């Protein structure tokens, strides 16, 4: 409290004393005890009011002892119970948590983790994932700028997240308590399978398998990939104490459309403690890529044959060459290649306006550009009757689909009428043109997409020379044929806008997050934030149905279906206001990643302890751990002096006391007839 404040308080006492003396003693006719009491009440009320006006700051010092935090973190994943270590883990936790000496020295706090991290004092060991990385991230967030030890009771077998060895704060010691049997058992394990989720019909797709062996002798095992009773691949692998891993690459045929489930198995004549990790199911969705293409031309040209051969190099493509008046039904085709259109194509263009089939327009010396100006709105042509050779310039920023530069700059020039080609609207240019060394700035090969309809334009004839040149350069037509297949694949995929768009996988592994997202658009194709979406999920075997609401996110609706058992499920998403529906299915594969282990990961946990200058302990060394924590002089309680400054105006009781003084004075004066 400052000197000025003290002087003001003394002045307040003088003023309050003077006023009360003047009213009840100086002017009083008889000085009774009542007058003295009233003078006291008046002094108290006036002094209290003056104190509030001065509003001095009252300082209070409080000594607080802050202990070092000691987080005890227990692995609550199902791998602990699978290793028969759940009871031991609880026993160790209770022994550390209830130790009186530790409680006196530390602020003991309990947590659990599996796929998430949270405070807990009871554990059920039913977590479907083990993410030790999330422990490190949460500890950094909770205990900022604090030096503390961490006791981590776990088997160290992580199934998700980043490598936890280097994510813990190196300044804070971690003491892993390793639970589970550390005895080395003979065990074969399919560590990982890499496979694409999609494959095209009648193609082959690769499967990469990473196999692991644990044991002390040389053994031979068979790796088999099968589907039902059909074996697609069988290979023998020899393991030894010095060769404990193997990587295999296998090509499997995609012979059936739809989701195909395969089973990978590693087995031998040796007896294993855990055979669950010898099998792993995986699935691939086989897509029918079959496409019917019509090349429509009123003239004969070598380009037609080159296009047909390049496109049909993919066995899923079927090409016919027809004249404009020979097409009866447009619905028979997925893509129309219109080669050098003229007025003879007028009927075809008009019919396609209703059919909406994607087109690939190729121009040349015989093209009627005035007619083409009338039939499309993506380009404007001002062409002369003079011919010109155009070289190609590859645009590396093109991103409509992935395409490789096959050496376009070195390919022969295409021939087209000389003139100006102007783009209108949004056009993606893959190849621009140049005349000798001069860039024209005009497109040579370009793509457009408008209201779900896709188009491609090639401004030049003699592309057969491109196919021939790639064969001369590479002894194969493959590069050019793949390039042409990419164009056809783009045109064959119709991306028309739907009001209800749903994204989901065709299959999930047990224990994975099963999330389905949806977007609902109004008639203006704007995201509808007021949509009401529900989903009905039915197990096709048990016929049991569960209903959920989809929750709104920033620009989508989402539902989480975690907890469903392995099996095939059909589902329907419905928008309740418009009654729009979407139906599909997915399959949950029987795969529990937490059952893949037979031993704790001693090496990783020891590495973690070394990285943080701590030490790893086994279950029979818990007393040593407690002793280490108690004897460590780094962790001492800190006594802090907490200074609290409170303005007097915040004291509600002073206002109450002033009110009591004033009320009592009024009642006493009233009672004694002094009013």
C-alpha positions as CSV (number, residue, x, y, z in Angstrom):
1,X,0.0,0.0,0.0
2,X,1.5,3.4,-1.0
3,X,2.2,6.3,1.3
4,X,-0.5,8.4,-0.5
5,X,-3.1,5.7,0.2
6,X,-2.2,5.5,3.9
7,X,-2.5,9.3,4.2
8,X,-5.9,9.2,2.5
9,X,-7.1,6.5,4.9
10,X,-5.9,8.6,7.9
11,X,-7.7,11.6,6.4
12,X,-10.8,9.5,6.0
13,X,-10.6,8.5,9.7
14,X,-10.3,12.1,10.6
15,X,-13.2,13.2,8.4
16,X,-15.5,10.3,9.6
17,X,-14.6,11.0,13.3
18,X,-15.1,14.7,12.9
19,X,-18.6,14.4,11.2
20,X,-19.8,11.8,13.7
21,X,-18.5,13.9,16.7
22,X,-20.0,17.1,15.3
23,X,-23.5,15.5,14.9
24,X,-23.7,13.3,18.0
25,X,-21.4,15.0,20.6
26,X,-20.8,18.6,19.8
27,X,-24.4,19.5,19.1
28,X,-26.0,16.9,21.4
29,X,-27.8,18.3,24.4
30,X,-27.2,15.2,26.5
31,X,-24.4,12.8,25.9
32,X,-25.9,9.3,26.6
33,X,-24.8,5.9,25.6
34,X,-27.2,6.0,22.7
35,X,-25.5,9.1,21.3
36,X,-22.1,7.4,21.5
37,X,-23.5,4.3,19.8
38,X,-25.0,6.4,17.0
39,X,-21.8,8.3,16.7
40,X,-20.0,4.9,16.2
41,X,-22.5,3.8,13.6
42,X,-22.1,7.1,11.7
43,X,-18.4,6.9,11.9
44,X,-18.4,3.3,10.5
45,X,-20.7,4.1,7.5
46,X,-18.8,7.4,6.5
47,X,-15.4,5.7,6.9
48,X,-16.6,2.7,4.8
49,X,-17.9,5.0,2.0
50,X,-14.6,7.0,2.0
51,X,-12.7,3.7,1.8
52,X,-14.6,2.7,-1.2
53,X,-13.9,6.0,-2.9
54,X,-10.1,5.6,-2.1
55,X,-10.3,1.9,-3.2
56,X,-6.9,0.8,-1.7
57,X,-5.3,-2.4,-3.1
58,X,-5.1,-5.1,-0.5
59,X,-2.1,-7.5,-1.0
60,X,-2.2,-11.1,0.3
61,X,0.8,-13.5,0.3
62,X,0.1,-17.3,0.1
63,X,2.8,-20.0,0.1
64,X,2.0,-22.9,-2.3
65,X,3.9,-26.1,-2.7
66,X,4.0,-27.4,-6.3
67,X,5.0,-31.0,-6.8
68,X,6.6,-32.4,-9.9
69,X,3.9,-34.2,-12.0
70,X,4.3,-38.0,-12.4
71,X,2.0,-39.2,-15.3
72,X,1.4,-43.0,-15.1
73,X,0.2,-44.1,-18.5
74,X,-1.3,-47.5,-19.2
75,X,-1.6,-49.2,-22.6
76,X,-5.4,-49.9,-22.8
77,X,-5.2,-51.7,-26.2
78,X,-6.4,-55.3,-26.7
79,X,-2.9,-56.5,-27.5
80,X,-2.2,-56.3,-23.7
81,X,-4.9,-58.9,-23.0
82,X,-3.9,-61.0,-26.0
83,X,-0.4,-61.3,-24.5
84,X,-2.1,-62.3,-21.2
85,X,-0.6,-59.2,-19.5
86,X,-3.7,-57.3,-18.5
87,X,-3.8,-58.4,-14.9
88,X,-0.1,-57.7,-14.5
89,X,-0.5,-54.3,-16.0
90,X,-3.2,-53.4,-13.5
91,X,-1.2,-54.7,-10.6
92,X,1.9,-52.6,-11.6
93,X,-0.3,-49.5,-12.1
94,X,-1.8,-49.9,-8.6
95,X,1.5,-50.5,-7.0
96,X,3.0,-47.3,-8.4
97,X,-0.1,-45.2,-8.1
98,X,-0.8,-46.1,-4.4
99,X,2.8,-45.7,-3.2
100,X,2.7,-43.2,-0.3
101,X,6.3,-42.0,-0.8
102,X,5.7,-41.3,-4.5
103,X,2.5,-39.4,-3.7
104,X,4.3,-37.3,-1.2
105,X,7.1,-36.4,-3.7
106,X,5.1,-36.2,-6.9
107,X,1.7,-35.1,-8.2
108,X,0.7,-38.6,-9.4
109,X,-1.7,-38.5,-12.4
110,X,-3.2,-41.5,-14.3
111,X,-3.9,-41.8,-18.0
112,X,-4.7,-44.5,-20.5
113,X,-4.2,-44.7,-24.3
114,X,-5.1,-46.9,-27.2
115,X,-6.0,-45.0,-30.4
116,X,-6.6,-42.0,-28.2
117,X,-5.3,-40.5,-24.9
118,X,-7.4,-39.6,-21.8
119,X,-7.3,-39.5,-18.0
120,X,-8.4,-42.8,-16.4
121,X,-8.0,-45.0,-13.3
122,X,-9.7,-48.1,-14.6
123,X,-8.8,-50.1,-17.7
124,X,-10.6,-52.7,-19.9
125,X,-7.9,-53.4,-22.5
126,X,-10.4,-53.3,-25.4
127,X,-8.7,-50.6,-27.6
128,X,-8.6,-51.5,-31.3
129,X,-5.4,-49.6,-32.0
130,X,-2.2,-48.7,-30.2
131,X,-0.9,-45.2,-30.8
132,X,2.0,-44.3,-28.5
133,X,2.7,-41.3,-30.6
134,X,-0.5,-39.7,-29.3
135,X,0.9,-40.0,-25.8
136,X,3.9,-37.9,-26.6
137,X,1.9,-35.2,-28.3
138,X,-0.6,-34.9,-25.4
139,X,2.1,-34.8,-22.7
140,X,3.8,-32.0,-24.6
141,X,0.5,-30.1,-24.6
142,X,-0.4,-30.8,-20.9
143,X,3.0,-30.2,-19.3
144,X,4.5,-27.2,-21.1
145,X,7.9,-25.9,-19.8
146,X,7.9,-28.6,-17.0
147,X,10.6,-31.2,-16.2
148,X,9.0,-34.4,-15.2
149,X,9.3,-38.2,-15.5
150,X,6.9,-40.5,-17.3
151,X,6.0,-44.1,-16.4
152,X,4.7,-45.9,-19.5
153,X,3.2,-49.3,-18.9
154,X,3.0,-51.0,-22.4
155,X,4.1,-53.8,-24.6
156,X,5.5,-51.2,-27.1
157,X,3.7,-52.7,-30.1
158,X,2.4,-49.7,-32.0
159,X,-0.2,-50.2,-34.8
160,X,-0.9,-46.5,-35.8
161,X,0.8,-43.1,-35.6
162,X,4.3,-41.9,-36.1
163,X,7.4,-43.6,-34.7
164,X,7.1,-42.9,-31.0
165,X,10.9,-43.2,-30.2
166,X,11.6,-39.7,-31.4
167,X,8.3,-37.9,-30.6
168,X,8.8,-37.7,-26.8
169,X,10.5,-34.7,-25.4
170,X,14.1,-35.7,-24.9
171,X,14.4,-33.4,-21.9
172,X,11.9,-35.5,-19.9
173,X,12.8,-39.0,-18.9
174,X,10.6,-41.9,-19.9
175,X,10.6,-45.1,-17.9
176,X,8.9,-47.8,-19.9
177,X,7.5,-50.8,-17.9
178,X,7.5,-53.7,-20.4
179,X,4.6,-56.1,-20.0
180,X,4.2,-59.4,-21.8
181,X,6.2,-62.5,-22.1
182,X,9.7,-61.7,-23.6
183,X,10.5,-65.3,-24.3
184,X,11.3,-65.7,-28.0
185,X,8.8,-68.0,-29.7
186,X,8.9,-69.4,-33.2
187,X,6.5,-67.3,-35.2
188,X,5.7,-66.5,-38.8
189,X,4.0,-63.2,-39.5
190,X,2.6,-61.4,-42.5
191,X,3.8,-58.0,-41.5
192,X,2.3,-55.9,-44.4
193,X,0.5,-56.3,-47.7
194,X,0.6,-53.6,-50.3
195,X,-2.0,-53.7,-52.9
196,X,-4.0,-51.2,-55.0
197,X,-7.7,-50.9,-54.1
198,X,-8.7,-51.0,-57.7
199,X,-7.8,-53.1,-60.8
200,X,-9.2,-53.3,-64.3
201,X,-10.9,-56.4,-65.6
202,X,-8.6,-58.8,-67.5
203,X,-5.5,-57.0,-66.3
204,X,-3.1,-58.1,-63.6
205,X,-2.5,-56.3,-60.4
206,X,0.6,-56.4,-58.1
207,X,0.7,-57.6,-54.5
208,X,3.7,-56.8,-52.4
209,X,4.1,-58.9,-49.2
210,X,6.4,-58.3,-46.3
211,X,7.0,-61.4,-44.2
212,X,8.7,-61.7,-40.8
213,X,10.1,-64.6,-38.9
214,X,11.0,-64.9,-35.2
215,X,13.0,-68.0,-34.1
216,X,16.4,-69.5,-33.5
217,X,16.7,-72.1,-36.3
218,X,16.5,-72.3,-40.1
219,X,13.0,-73.2,-41.4
220,X,11.1,-73.2,-44.6
221,X,7.6,-71.7,-45.0
222,X,5.0,-71.5,-47.8
223,X,3.4,-68.2,-48.8
224,X,0.0,-68.8,-50.5
225,X,-2.5,-66.4,-52.0
226,X,-5.9,-68.0,-52.5
227,X,-9.5,-67.1,-53.2
228,X,-11.9,-69.8,-51.8
229,X,-10.5,-73.1,-53.0
230,X,-8.5,-71.6,-55.8
231,X,-4.8,-71.0,-55.2
232,X,-3.3,-68.2,-57.3
233,X,0.2,-68.2,-56.0
234,X,2.4,-70.5,-53.9
235,X,6.0,-69.8,-53.0
236,X,8.5,-71.3,-50.6
237,X,10.7,-69.1,-48.5
238,X,13.7,-70.1,-46.3
239,X,14.2,-68.2,-43.0
240,X,17.1,-68.4,-40.6
241,X,18.4,-66.5,-37.5
242,X,20.3,-64.2,-39.9
243,X,17.5,-63.9,-42.4
244,X,14.3,-63.0,-40.6
245,X,12.5,-61.0,-43.2
246,X,11.4,-61.5,-46.8
247,X,9.7,-59.4,-49.5
248,X,7.7,-60.9,-52.3
249,X,6.0,-59.4,-55.4
250,X,3.2,-61.3,-57.0
251,X,1.0,-60.5,-60.0
252,X,-2.6,-61.7,-59.7
253,X,-5.2,-61.8,-62.5
254,X,-8.4,-59.6,-62.3
255,X,-10.9,-62.0,-63.9
256,X,-14.2,-61.0,-62.1
257,X,-16.0,-57.7,-61.8
258,X,-16.7,-56.3,-58.3
259,X,-15.0,-56.6,-54.9
260,X,-12.7,-59.7,-54.9
261,X,-11.5,-60.9,-51.5
262,X,-8.2,-62.9,-51.4
263,X,-6.5,-64.6,-48.5
264,X,-2.7,-64.5,-47.9
265,X,-1.3,-67.3,-45.7
266,X,2.2,-68.2,-44.5
267,X,2.6,-71.6,-43.0
268,X,5.1,-74.3,-42.2
269,X,5.3,-77.6,-40.4
270,X,6.7,-75.9,-37.3
271,X,4.3,-75.3,-34.3
272,X,3.6,-71.7,-33.5
273,X,2.2,-70.0,-30.4
274,X,0.3,-67.4,-32.4
275,X,-1.1,-68.5,-35.8
276,X,-3.6,-65.6,-36.1
277,X,-0.9,-63.4,-37.7
278,X,-0.3,-66.1,-40.4
279,X,-3.3,-65.0,-42.3
280,X,-4.4,-61.7,-43.8
281,X,-7.3,-61.0,-46.0
282,X,-7.2,-58.3,-48.6
283,X,-9.6,-57.1,-51.2
284,X,-9.5,-55.5,-54.7
285,X,-12.3,-53.9,-56.5
286,X,-12.2,-55.0,-60.2
287,X,-13.7,-52.4,-62.5
288,X,-15.0,-53.2,-66.0
289,X,-13.2,-50.7,-68.3
290,X,-15.0,-51.9,-71.4
291,X,-15.6,-49.0,-73.7
292,X,-17.2,-48.8,-77.2
293,X,-15.8,-46.1,-79.4
294,X,-16.9,-44.9,-82.8
295,X,-14.5,-43.1,-85.1
296,X,-16.7,-41.1,-87.5
297,X,-15.1,-39.9,-90.7
298,X,-16.3,-38.9,-94.1
299,X,-12.8,-39.5,-95.6
300,X,-10.2,-42.2,-95.6
301,X,-6.9,-41.3,-93.8
302,X,-4.0,-43.2,-92.2
303,X,-4.9,-41.6,-88.9
304,X,-8.1,-43.7,-88.6
305,X,-6.2,-47.0,-88.6
306,X,-3.5,-45.7,-86.2
307,X,-6.2,-44.5,-83.8
308,X,-8.0,-47.8,-83.9
309,X,-4.9,-49.8,-83.3
310,X,-3.7,-47.5,-80.4
311,X,-7.0,-47.6,-78.7
312,X,-7.6,-51.3,-79.1
313,X,-4.2,-52.0,-77.6
314,X,-6.3,-52.0,-74.4
315,X,-8.4,-55.2,-74.7
316,X,-11.2,-53.4,-72.9
317,X,-11.7,-51.0,-75.8
318,X,-13.7,-51.8,-78.9
319,X,-13.4,-49.4,-81.9
320,X,-15.5,-49.2,-85.1
321,X,-14.9,-46.8,-88.0
322,X,-18.1,-45.5,-89.6
323,X,-19.3,-42.7,-91.9
324,X,-21.5,-39.9,-90.4
325,X,-24.7,-41.3,-91.9
326,X,-24.0,-44.9,-90.8
327,X,-24.6,-44.5,-87.0
328,X,-28.1,-45.7,-86.0
329,X,-28.0,-45.5,-82.2
330,X,-25.6,-43.2,-80.3
331,X,-26.4,-45.0,-77.0
332,X,-24.3,-47.9,-78.3
333,X,-21.1,-45.9,-77.8
334,X,-19.3,-44.3,-74.9
335,X,-17.0,-42.0,-76.9
336,X,-17.4,-40.4,-80.3
337,X,-14.2,-39.5,-82.3
338,X,-15.2,-37.0,-84.9
339,X,-12.5,-36.9,-87.5
340,X,-12.4,-33.7,-89.6
341,X,-16.1,-32.8,-89.3
342,X,-17.9,-31.1,-92.2
343,X,-21.5,-30.3,-92.9
344,X,-22.0,-34.0,-93.4
345,X,-21.8,-34.3,-89.5
346,X,-24.7,-31.9,-88.9
347,X,-27.3,-34.6,-88.1
348,X,-24.8,-36.4,-85.8
349,X,-24.0,-33.2,-83.9
350,X,-27.7,-32.5,-83.4
351,X,-28.5,-36.0,-82.2
352,X,-25.5,-35.9,-79.8
353,X,-26.9,-32.7,-78.2
354,X,-29.6,-34.8,-76.7
355,X,-27.5,-38.0,-76.1
356,X,-24.7,-36.1,-74.4
357,X,-21.9,-38.5,-75.4
358,X,-18.3,-37.2,-74.9
359,X,-16.5,-36.4,-78.1
360,X,-12.9,-36.2,-79.4
361,X,-12.8,-33.8,-82.3
362,X,-9.8,-34.0,-84.6
363,X,-9.3,-31.3,-87.3
364,X,-7.2,-31.2,-90.4
365,X,-7.0,-29.9,-94.0
366,X,-10.5,-31.2,-94.8
367,X,-12.3,-29.7,-91.8
368,X,-15.1,-27.2,-92.3
369,X,-14.2,-24.7,-89.6
370,X,-17.2,-22.4,-90.3
371,X,-19.4,-25.5,-89.6
372,X,-17.4,-26.3,-86.4
373,X,-17.8,-22.7,-85.1
374,X,-21.6,-23.3,-85.2
375,X,-21.5,-26.7,-83.5
376,X,-19.4,-26.1,-80.4
377,X,-18.8,-23.2,-77.9
378,X,-15.3,-23.9,-76.7
379,X,-13.2,-22.5,-79.5
380,X,-13.5,-19.8,-82.2
381,X,-11.8,-20.6,-85.5
382,X,-10.6,-18.0,-88.0
383,X,-8.8,-20.1,-90.5
384,X,-7.4,-19.5,-94.0
385,X,-7.1,-21.9,-96.9
386,X,-3.3,-22.2,-96.4
387,X,-1.8,-25.3,-94.8
388,X,0.7,-25.1,-92.0
389,X,2.8,-27.6,-90.0
390,X,2.5,-27.3,-86.2
391,X,4.9,-28.8,-83.7
392,X,3.9,-29.8,-80.2
393,X,4.9,-28.1,-76.8
394,X,4.2,-30.2,-73.7
395,X,2.5,-28.4,-70.8
396,X,3.9,-29.8,-67.5
397,X,1.3,-28.0,-65.5
398,X,-1.6,-30.0,-67.0
399,X,-3.5,-31.7,-64.2
400,X,-6.8,-33.1,-65.5
401,X,-5.2,-36.5,-65.5
402,X,-1.7,-38.0,-65.2
403,X,0.1,-38.1,-68.5
404,X,3.8,-38.7,-69.3
405,X,5.8,-36.5,-71.8
406,X,6.6,-39.1,-74.4
407,X,8.9,-36.7,-76.2
408,X,6.2,-34.6,-77.9
409,X,8.7,-31.9,-78.8
410,X,10.6,-34.4,-81.0
411,X,7.5,-35.8,-82.8
412,X,6.7,-34.9,-86.4
413,X,4.5,-31.8,-87.0
414,X,0.8,-32.1,-87.5
415,X,-0.8,-30.4,-90.4
416,X,-3.8,-28.0,-90.1
417,X,-5.2,-24.9,-91.7
418,X,-3.3,-21.7,-90.9
419,X,-5.2,-19.3,-88.8
420,X,-6.2,-18.2,-85.3
421,X,-7.7,-20.5,-82.7
422,X,-9.2,-18.6,-79.7
423,X,-10.4,-20.4,-76.5
424,X,-13.7,-19.6,-74.9
425,X,-14.5,-20.5,-71.3
426,X,-12.4,-22.9,-69.3
427,X,-10.0,-25.0,-71.4
428,X,-7.1,-27.2,-70.2
429,X,-4.3,-27.4,-72.7
430,X,-2.0,-30.4,-72.7
431,X,-0.1,-29.5,-75.9
432,X,0.3,-26.0,-77.3
433,X,1.6,-25.4,-80.8
434,X,4.5,-23.7,-82.5
435,X,5.5,-23.1,-86.1
436,X,9.1,-24.0,-86.5
437,X,10.7,-22.1,-83.5
438,X,7.8,-19.6,-82.9
439,X,5.3,-20.3,-80.2
440,X,1.8,-19.5,-81.5
441,X,0.2,-19.5,-78.1
442,X,-2.6,-21.6,-79.6
443,X,-3.6,-25.1,-78.3
444,X,-2.7,-28.2,-80.2
445,X,-4.4,-30.7,-77.9
446,X,-6.9,-29.4,-75.3
447,X,-9.7,-30.6,-73.1
448,X,-12.9,-29.1,-71.8
449,X,-15.5,-30.1,-69.2
450,X,-18.9,-28.3,-69.0
451,X,-21.9,-29.5,-67.0
452,X,-20.6,-33.0,-66.8
453,X,-19.9,-33.3,-70.6
454,X,-16.2,-33.8,-71.6
455,X,-14.6,-33.0,-74.9
456,X,-11.1,-33.3,-76.4
457,X,-9.7,-31.4,-79.4
458,X,-6.7,-32.2,-81.5
459,X,-5.9,-29.5,-84.1
460,X,-4.0,-31.3,-86.7
461,X,-3.9,-34.4,-88.9
462,X,-1.2,-37.0,-89.5
463,X,-1.0,-38.2,-85.8
464,X,-0.2,-41.6,-87.3
465,X,3.3,-40.3,-87.7
466,X,3.4,-39.8,-83.9
467,X,2.7,-43.4,-83.3
468,X,5.3,-44.5,-85.9
469,X,7.9,-42.2,-84.4
470,X,7.5,-43.5,-80.8
471,X,8.0,-47.0,-82.2
472,X,11.2,-45.9,-83.9
473,X,12.4,-44.3,-80.7
474,X,11.4,-47.0,-78.3
475,X,11.0,-50.1,-80.5
476,X,7.5,-50.2,-79.1
477,X,4.1,-48.5,-79.7
478,X,3.4,-48.7,-76.0
479,X,4.1,-45.1,-75.0
480,X,1.9,-43.6,-77.7
481,X,-0.9,-46.2,-77.1
482,X,-0.9,-45.5,-73.3
483,X,-1.1,-41.8,-74.1
484,X,-4.1,-42.3,-76.3
485,X,-5.7,-44.7,-73.7
486,X,-5.4,-41.9,-71.1
487,X,-7.4,-39.6,-73.4
488,X,-10.1,-42.2,-74.0
489,X,-10.2,-43.0,-70.2
490,X,-10.9,-39.3,-69.5
491,X,-13.6,-39.2,-72.1
492,X,-15.2,-42.5,-71.1
493,X,-15.6,-41.3,-67.5
494,X,-18.8,-39.2,-67.1
495,X,-18.5,-36.8,-64.2
496,X,-22.1,-35.5,-64.3
497,X,-23.3,-33.7,-61.2
498,X,-25.6,-35.5,-58.8
499,X,-27.6,-34.0,-56.0
500,X,-26.4,-36.7,-53.5
501,X,-22.7,-37.6,-53.7
502,X,-21.4,-40.3,-51.3
503,X,-17.8,-41.3,-50.7
504,X,-17.0,-44.6,-49.1
505,X,-14.6,-47.5,-49.5
506,X,-15.7,-50.9,-50.8
507,X,-14.0,-52.7,-47.9
508,X,-12.5,-51.9,-44.5
509,X,-10.4,-53.9,-42.0
510,X,-11.8,-54.6,-38.6
511,X,-10.6,-52.0,-36.1
512,X,-10.2,-49.3,-38.8
513,X,-12.2,-46.1,-38.7
514,X,-15.3,-46.7,-40.9
515,X,-16.4,-43.3,-42.1
516,X,-18.8,-42.5,-44.9
517,X,-19.1,-38.9,-46.1
518,X,-21.8,-37.4,-48.2
519,X,-22.6,-34.1,-49.9
520,X,-26.1,-32.9,-50.9
521,X,-26.6,-30.2,-53.4
522,X,-29.7,-28.1,-54.1
523,X,-31.1,-27.4,-57.6
524,X,-28.5,-24.7,-58.2
525,X,-25.8,-27.3,-57.3
526,X,-24.9,-25.4,-54.1
527,X,-24.1,-27.3,-51.0
528,X,-27.3,-27.6,-48.9
529,X,-26.5,-26.9,-45.3
530,X,-30.1,-27.7,-44.2
531,X,-30.2,-31.2,-45.6
532,X,-31.3,-34.1,-43.3
533,X,-29.3,-37.2,-44.1
534,X,-29.8,-40.6,-42.5
535,X,-28.2,-44.0,-43.2
536,X,-29.6,-47.5,-42.7
537,X,-26.9,-50.2,-42.5
538,X,-27.9,-53.8,-42.9
539,X,-25.8,-56.9,-42.2
540,X,-26.6,-59.1,-45.2
541,X,-26.2,-62.3,-43.2
542,X,-28.0,-61.5,-40.0
543,X,-30.4,-59.0,-41.6
544,X,-29.9,-56.7,-38.6
545,X,-30.3,-53.0,-39.5
546,X,-28.9,-50.0,-37.7
547,X,-29.9,-46.4,-38.4
548,X,-27.7,-43.4,-37.9
549,X,-27.9,-39.6,-38.7
550,X,-25.1,-38.0,-40.7
551,X,-23.5,-35.1,-38.9
552,X,-22.8,-31.9,-40.7
553,X,-19.2,-30.7,-41.2
554,X,-17.8,-27.7,-43.0
555,X,-18.7,-28.8,-46.5
556,X,-19.9,-32.4,-46.0
557,X,-22.0,-34.7,-43.9
558,X,-20.3,-37.6,-42.1
559,X,-21.2,-40.8,-40.1
560,X,-18.8,-43.0,-38.1
561,X,-19.7,-46.7,-38.2
562,X,-17.0,-48.0,-35.8
563,X,-18.0,-51.1,-33.9
564,X,-19.5,-53.1,-36.7
565,X,-18.4,-56.7,-36.8
566,X,-16.7,-58.4,-39.8
567,X,-19.2,-59.1,-42.6
568,X,-20.9,-57.7,-45.7
569,X,-23.2,-54.7,-45.2
570,X,-25.6,-53.0,-47.5
571,X,-26.5,-49.4,-46.8
572,X,-28.9,-46.7,-48.0
573,X,-28.4,-42.9,-47.4
574,X,-31.6,-40.9,-47.6
575,X,-32.2,-37.1,-47.7
576,X,-35.5,-36.8,-45.7
577,X,-36.7,-33.5,-47.3
578,X,-36.3,-34.5,-51.0
579,X,-36.4,-38.3,-50.5
580,X,-33.2,-38.6,-52.6
581,X,-31.4,-41.9,-51.9
582,X,-28.1,-43.6,-52.5
583,X,-27.6,-47.3,-52.0
584,X,-24.4,-49.3,-52.1
585,X,-22.5,-51.8,-49.9
586,X,-19.1,-52.4,-48.2
587,X,-17.4,-55.3,-46.5
588,X,-15.5,-55.4,-43.2
589,X,-12.7,-57.9,-43.4
590,X,-11.9,-60.0,-40.4
591,X,-8.5,-58.6,-39.3
592,X,-7.5,-57.6,-35.8
593,X,-4.2,-55.8,-36.0
594,X,-3.8,-56.0,-32.2
595,X,-3.5,-59.9,-32.4
596,X,-0.4,-59.8,-34.7
597,X,2.2,-59.8,-31.9
598,X,3.6,-62.6,-29.7
599,X,6.2,-60.5,-27.8
600,X,6.5,-57.0,-26.5
601,X,8.8,-54.7,-28.5
602,X,11.6,-54.6,-26.0
603,X,14.1,-53.1,-28.5
604,X,11.9,-50.1,-29.4
605,X,11.0,-49.4,-25.7
606,X,14.7,-49.6,-24.7
607,X,15.5,-47.2,-27.5
608,X,12.8,-44.8,-26.3
609,X,14.3,-44.9,-22.7
610,X,17.8,-44.3,-24.0
611,X,16.6,-41.4,-26.2
612,X,15.1,-39.6,-23.2
613,X,17.9,-40.7,-20.7
614,X,15.5,-42.9,-18.8
615,X,15.6,-46.6,-18.4
616,X,13.3,-49.6,-19.4
617,X,12.1,-51.9,-16.7
618,X,10.5,-55.3,-16.7
619,X,7.6,-56.3,-14.5
620,X,9.8,-57.8,-11.8
621,X,11.8,-54.6,-11.5
622,X,9.0,-52.3,-10.3
623,X,10.5,-51.7,-6.9
624,X,13.8,-50.6,-8.5
625,X,11.8,-48.1,-10.6
626,X,10.0,-46.7,-7.6
627,X,13.4,-46.4,-5.8
628,X,14.9,-44.6,-8.8
629,X,12.1,-42.1,-8.9
630,X,12.3,-41.4,-5.2
631,X,16.1,-41.0,-5.1
632,X,16.3,-38.8,-8.2
633,X,17.2,-35.3,-7.0
634,X,16.0,-33.6,-10.3
635,X,12.4,-33.8,-9.2
636,X,11.9,-31.6,-6.1
637,X,8.8,-29.8,-5.0
638,X,8.8,-26.0,-5.5
639,X,7.4,-23.6,-3.0
640,X,5.9,-20.5,-4.6
641,X,4.7,-17.3,-3.0
642,X,1.5,-16.3,-4.7
643,X,0.8,-12.6,-4.3
644,X,-2.9,-11.7,-4.6
645,X,-3.8,-8.1,-5.0
646,X,-7.5,-7.3,-4.5
647,X,-9.1,-3.8,-4.8
648,X,-11.2,-3.0,-1.8
649,X,-14.2,-2.3,-4.0
650,X,-14.4,-6.0,-4.7
651,X,-15.1,-6.7,-1.0
652,X,-18.8,-7.3,-1.0
653,X,-18.8,-7.6,2.8
654,X,-17.7,-4.0,3.1
655,X,-20.8,-2.9,1.2
656,X,-22.9,-5.2,3.5
657,X,-21.3,-3.7,6.6
658,X,-22.0,-0.1,5.4
659,X,-25.6,-1.0,4.8
660,X,-25.9,-2.6,8.3
661,X,-24.4,0.6,9.9
662,X,-26.8,2.9,8.0
663,X,-29.9,0.7,8.7
664,X,-29.0,0.2,12.4
665,X,-28.5,4.0,12.8
666,X,-31.9,4.7,11.2
667,X,-33.8,2.2,13.4
668,X,-32.1,3.4,16.6
669,X,-32.9,7.0,15.8
670,X,-36.4,6.1,14.9
671,X,-36.8,4.1,18.2
672,X,-35.5,7.0,20.3
673,X,-37.6,9.6,18.5
674,X,-34.6,11.4,17.0
675,X,-36.0,11.5,13.4
